[in-house]
């Protein structure tokens, strides 16, 4: 299977790296959802292969709840992201404390 990645980004809300691109059938046959589902996917970056997962719909809010003003389904996601932010702040504070202890000892 051949593909062309057109764009990549870090998606904070699902804690994953995301690549957008096009897939081509090397046999020239029509591309169907069944054909796509049969495939195994990898992305090459700087000579190294990484396993990838195909999503035919966005993995974030595929039901379009947010665009319709329904945010109830976000509560678990928001809590997870808030915890990650607190963990990150704690890590930064610990790193700064260690640096200053080392500097003044």
N, CA, C and O of each residue as an XYZ file, in Angstrom:
420
protein
N       0.846     -1.170      0.000
C       0.000      0.000      0.000
C       0.895      1.237      0.000
O       1.893      1.294      0.718
N       0.541      2.179     -0.776
C       1.298      3.422     -0.865
C       0.472      4.564     -0.317
O      -0.745      4.610     -0.496
N       1.137      5.476      0.345
C       0.417      6.616      0.915
C       1.312      7.836      0.896
O       2.536      7.737      0.812
N       0.684      8.965      0.975
C       1.367     10.246      1.011
C       0.875     11.017      2.222
O      -0.304     11.363      2.294
N       1.752     11.289      3.168
C       1.361     12.108      4.323
C       1.471     13.561      3.910
O       2.507     14.007      3.417
N       0.387     14.294      4.117
C       0.348     15.707      3.738
C       0.535     16.643      4.911
O       0.994     17.775      4.756
N       0.172     16.156      6.094
C       0.258     17.034      7.265
C       0.350     16.182      8.515
O      -0.223     15.093      8.568
N       1.051     16.657      9.506
C       1.131     15.984     10.788
C       1.065     16.995     11.906
O       1.462     18.150     11.754
N       0.551     16.536     13.040
C       0.467     17.439     14.185
C       0.324     16.623     15.463
O       0.041     15.426     15.430
N       0.521     17.287     16.563
C       0.324     16.669     17.863
C      -1.064     17.027     18.349
O      -1.419     18.203     18.428
N      -1.854     16.007     18.676
C      -3.223     16.245     19.145
C      -3.248     16.047     20.654
O      -3.251     14.914     21.138
N      -3.264     17.132     21.384
C      -3.182     17.099     22.841
C      -4.384     16.393     23.457
O      -4.234     15.655     24.430
N      -5.564     16.609     22.907
C      -6.771     16.060     23.516
C      -6.824     14.537     23.502
O      -7.431     13.939     24.390
N      -6.204     13.898     22.519
C      -6.168     12.426     22.516
C      -4.771     11.903     22.819
O      -4.544     10.694     22.797
N      -3.843     12.797     23.098
C      -2.474     12.461     23.478
C      -1.788     11.578     22.437
O      -1.157     10.579     22.781
N      -1.915     11.949     21.173
C      -1.323     11.191     20.067
C      -0.781     12.147     19.015
O      -1.169     13.313     18.947
N       0.119     11.627     18.203
C       0.565     12.327     17.013
C      -0.371     11.904     15.887
O      -0.729     10.730     15.792
N      -0.769     12.840     15.038
C      -1.735     12.563     13.987
C      -1.120     12.939     12.637
O      -0.497     13.992     12.498
N      -1.305     12.059     11.642
C      -0.856     12.337     10.279
C      -2.061     12.281      9.354
O      -2.893     11.380      9.461
N      -2.151     13.230      8.461
C      -3.220     13.266      7.472
C      -2.604     12.994      6.115
O      -1.546     13.534      5.788
N      -3.260     12.159      5.323
C      -2.677     11.873      4.025
C      -3.622     11.153      3.094
O      -4.822     11.048      3.351
N      -3.055     10.657      2.002
C      -3.801      9.967      0.960
C      -3.246      8.560      0.805
O      -2.046      8.332      0.950
N      -4.137      7.621      0.507
C      -3.748      6.222      0.298
C      -4.046      5.869     -1.156
O      -5.077      6.267     -1.700
N      -3.141      5.123     -1.780
C      -3.334      4.673     -3.154
C      -3.252      3.153     -3.206
O      -2.446      2.545     -2.503
N      -4.077      2.552     -4.028
C      -4.028      1.105     -4.234
C      -2.995      0.828     -5.319
O      -3.162      1.282     -6.450
N      -1.925      0.088     -5.001
C      -0.869     -0.142     -5.983
C      -1.341     -0.942     -7.206
O      -0.699     -0.906     -8.256
N      -2.458     -1.659     -7.071
C      -2.996     -2.423     -8.204
C      -3.902     -1.568     -9.074
O      -4.350     -2.015    -10.130
N      -4.174     -0.352     -8.645
C      -5.018      0.541     -9.406
C      -6.508      0.317     -9.202
O      -7.325      0.987     -9.834
N      -6.871     -0.615     -8.330
C      -8.287     -0.899     -8.070
C      -8.921      0.210     -7.249
O      -8.237      1.050     -6.663
N     -10.261      0.191     -7.222
C     -11.011      1.164     -6.457
C     -10.734      0.988     -4.962
O     -10.618     -0.139     -4.482
N     -10.630      2.076     -4.241
C     -10.410      2.029     -2.797
C     -11.767      2.029     -2.110
O     -12.583      2.926     -2.318
N     -11.997      1.012     -1.290
C     -13.243      0.899     -0.533
C     -12.913      0.875      0.952
O     -11.760      0.688      1.339
N     -13.933      1.066      1.778
C     -13.704      0.999      3.220
C     -13.249     -0.393      3.628
O     -12.417     -0.533      4.524
N     -13.780     -1.419      2.986
C     -13.356     -2.798      3.284
C     -11.883     -2.989      2.953
O     -11.153     -3.611      3.724
N     -11.434     -2.461      1.815
C     -10.035     -2.579      1.425
C      -9.145     -1.840      2.432
O      -8.087     -2.338      2.816
N      -9.580     -0.661      2.849
C      -8.818      0.099      3.835
C      -8.728     -0.649      5.167
O      -7.674     -0.665      5.802
N      -9.840     -1.270      5.589
C      -9.881     -1.978      6.872
C      -8.952     -3.187      6.879
O      -8.471     -3.580      7.942
N      -8.692     -3.778      5.733
C      -7.812     -4.949      5.648
C      -6.338     -4.600      5.831
O      -5.528     -5.468      6.159
N      -5.995     -3.353      5.624
C      -4.588     -2.958      5.608
C      -3.957     -2.846      6.983
O      -4.635     -2.614      7.985
N      -2.651     -3.017      7.006
C      -1.821     -2.707      8.170
C      -1.052     -1.446      7.806
O      -0.557     -1.318      6.687
N      -0.954     -0.532      8.734
C      -0.398      0.776      8.408
C       0.840      1.087      9.227
O       0.915      0.789     10.419
N       1.799      1.688      8.563
C       3.007      2.186      9.202
C       3.374      3.505      8.543
O       3.071      3.738      7.373
N       4.024      4.354      9.308
C       4.514      5.627      8.793
C       6.021      5.642      8.963
O       6.545      5.300     10.024
N       6.709      6.042      7.906
C       8.163      6.141      7.968
C       8.549      7.583      8.260
O       8.093      8.514      7.595
N       9.393      7.746      9.261
C       9.915      9.068      9.597
C      11.401      8.928      9.868
O      11.814      8.205     10.776
N      12.197      9.621      9.079
C      13.657      9.595      9.224
C      14.210      8.182      9.207
O      15.093      7.839      9.993
N      13.677      7.359      8.297
C      14.190      6.009      8.104
C      13.686      4.978      9.089
O      14.087      3.816      9.012
N      12.825      5.358     10.005
C      12.292      4.417     10.991
C      10.788      4.261     10.780
O      10.084      5.244     10.549
N      10.290      3.001     10.862
C       8.866      2.727     10.690
C       8.150      2.722     12.029
O       8.642      2.169     13.013
N       6.974      3.349     12.049
C       6.138      3.399     13.238
C       4.764      2.833     12.884
O       4.202      3.161     11.839
N       4.229      1.984     13.758
C       2.887      1.462     13.532
C       1.888      2.603     13.598
O       2.025      3.528     14.399
N       0.877      2.520     12.737
C      -0.139      3.567     12.674
C      -1.527      2.933     12.656
O      -1.691      1.771     12.285
N      -2.513      3.712     13.061
C      -3.898      3.253     13.079
C      -4.707      4.137     12.125
O      -4.620      5.364     12.174
N      -5.486      3.499     11.264
C      -6.318      4.228     10.325
C      -7.622      4.650     10.996
O      -8.276      3.851     11.666
N      -7.986      5.900     10.808
C      -9.275      6.415     11.272
C      -9.983      7.015     10.064
O      -9.470      7.934      9.425
N     -11.156      6.491      9.760
C     -11.929      7.053      8.657
C     -12.712      8.280      9.102
O     -13.117      9.102      8.279
N     -12.919      8.397     10.394
C     -13.516      9.594     10.994
C     -12.531     10.108     12.028
O     -11.665      9.367     12.493
N     -12.660     11.343     12.377
C     -11.770     11.924     13.372
C     -11.876     11.166     14.697
O     -12.988     10.870     15.135
N     -10.764     10.847     15.341
C     -10.833     10.152     16.630
C     -11.324     11.055     17.757
O     -11.676     10.570     18.833
N     -11.350     12.336     17.523
C     -11.833     13.290     18.514
C     -13.181     13.830     18.059
O     -13.273     14.474     17.014
N     -14.207     13.575     18.824
C     -15.558     14.093     18.566
C     -16.083     13.710     17.183
O     -16.521     14.569     16.418
N     -16.037     12.435     16.874
C     -16.513     11.979     15.570
C     -18.025     12.118     15.419
O     -18.535     12.070     14.300
N     -18.754     12.291     16.528
C     -20.207     12.496     16.463
C     -20.570     13.977     16.311
O     -21.751     14.317     16.250
N     -19.568     14.859     16.251
C     -19.771     16.308     16.113
C     -20.587     16.909     17.260
O     -21.362     17.843     17.054
N     -20.410     16.374     18.455
C     -21.134     16.907     19.613
C     -20.715     18.336     19.941
O     -21.562     19.177     20.240
N     -19.416     18.615     19.885
C     -18.930     19.936     20.277
C     -19.448     21.035     19.345
O     -19.812     22.118     19.803
N     -19.479     20.761     18.061
C     -19.947     21.776     17.117
C     -21.435     22.068     17.306
O     -21.928     23.127     16.916
N     -22.148     21.096     17.919
C     -23.575     21.276     18.190
C     -23.827     21.784     19.611
O     -24.972     21.858     20.056
N     -22.750     22.132     20.318
C     -22.883     22.720     21.644
C     -23.080     21.717     22.760
O     -23.450     22.106     23.867
N     -22.844     20.430     22.507
C     -22.980     19.406     23.552
C     -21.580     19.031     24.042
O     -20.804     18.402     23.322
N     -21.274     19.427     25.271
C     -19.940     19.210     25.828
C     -19.922     18.180     26.949
O     -18.876     17.959     27.559
N     -21.057     17.544     27.234
C     -21.123     16.563     28.327
C     -20.138     15.423     28.144
O     -19.573     14.937     29.124
N     -19.920     14.990     26.918
C     -19.034     13.855     26.666
C     -17.564     14.210     26.895
O     -16.714     13.319     26.908
N     -17.252     15.488     27.074
C     -15.867     15.926     27.259
C     -15.381     15.815     28.703
O     -14.185     15.964     28.954
N     -16.273     15.557     29.656
C     -15.895     15.626     31.071
C     -14.729     14.704     31.419
O     -13.789     15.128     32.090
N     -14.778     13.461     30.977
C     -13.675     12.534     31.264
C     -12.385     12.977     30.612
O     -11.314     12.886     31.212
N     -12.486     13.458     29.384
C     -11.325     13.937     28.652
C     -10.716     15.159     29.324
O      -9.495     15.266     29.446
N     -11.568     16.077     29.756
C     -11.093     17.281     30.431
C     -10.389     16.919     31.730
O      -9.333     17.474     32.033
N     -10.953     16.004     32.496
C     -10.328     15.586     33.747
C      -8.949     14.982     33.480
O      -7.989     15.292     34.187
N      -8.847     14.132     32.474
C      -7.560     13.515     32.129
C      -6.534     14.574     31.754
O      -5.387     14.510     32.196
N      -6.940     15.554     30.938
C      -6.009     16.600     30.518
C      -5.610     17.498     31.683
O      -4.463     17.937     31.765
N      -6.553     17.772     32.585
C      -6.223     18.578     33.763
C      -5.195     17.845     34.623
O      -4.274     18.472     35.148
N      -5.338     16.531     34.773
C      -4.383     15.755     35.560
C      -3.008     15.763     34.896
O      -1.989     15.878     35.578
N      -2.976     15.642     33.579
C      -1.693     15.683     32.862
C      -1.013     17.037     33.044
O       0.207     17.111     33.195
N      -1.805     18.103     33.029
C      -1.249     19.439     33.237
C      -0.672     19.574     34.641
O       0.410     20.134     34.817
N      -1.389     19.065     35.642
C      -0.882     19.107     37.015
C       0.402     18.285     37.147
O       1.349     18.714     37.805
N       0.434     17.104     36.522
C       1.643     16.276     36.551
C       2.808     16.998     35.895
O       3.932     16.948     36.393
N       2.542     17.676     34.768
C       3.584     18.406     34.065
C       4.105     19.561     34.916
O       5.314     19.772     35.013
N       3.186     20.310     35.533
C       3.610     21.415     36.397
C       4.444     20.908     37.559
O       5.438     21.532     37.931
N       4.048     19.783     38.134
C       4.806     19.194     39.236
C       6.207     18.793     38.776
O       7.191     19.022     39.479
N       6.284     18.189     37.579
C       7.577     17.780     37.044
C       8.482     18.993     36.835
O       9.666     18.953     37.167
N       7.920     20.075     36.282
C       8.696     21.296     36.044
C       9.153     21.885     37.377
O      10.313     22.273     37.512
N       8.264     21.958     38.356
C       8.639     22.503     39.660
C       9.744     21.683     40.303
O      10.667     22.245     40.892
N       9.665     20.369     40.201
C      10.715     19.511     40.762
C      12.033     19.721     40.040
O      13.090     19.748     40.670
N      11.979     19.870     38.718
C      13.206     20.082     37.943
C      13.840     21.416     38.318
O      15.060     21.507     38.449
N      13.028     22.442     38.489
C      13.553     23.765     38.870
C      14.156     23.688     40.260
O      15.227     24.251     40.489
N      13.504     23.009     41.197
C      14.028     22.880     42.555
C      15.369     22.169     42.561
O      16.296     22.589     43.253
N      15.474     21.115     41.808
C      16.730     20.358     41.739
C      17.826     21.231     41.146
O      18.955     21.224     41.636
N      17.508     21.977     40.106
C      18.506     22.831     39.479
C      19.015     23.866     40.485
O      20.222     24.084     40.582
N      18.115     24.506     41.233
C      18.554     25.519     42.192
C      19.313     24.904     43.344
O      20.272     25.505     43.828
N      18.922     23.727     43.802
C      19.681     23.059     44.868
C      21.096     22.757     44.392
O      22.067     22.941     45.126
N      21.194     22.294     43.157
C      22.497     21.969     42.623
C      23.350     23.230     42.435
O      24.561     23.199     42.650
N      22.726     24.314     42.042
C      23.446     25.557     41.781
C      24.024     26.139     43.072
O      25.136     26.667     43.067
N      23.287     26.047     44.164
C      23.735     26.706     45.389
C      24.413     25.770     46.373
O      24.697     26.186     47.496
N      24.682     24.543     46.011
C      25.313     23.647     46.985
C      26.818     23.674     46.892
O      27.496     22.975     47.645
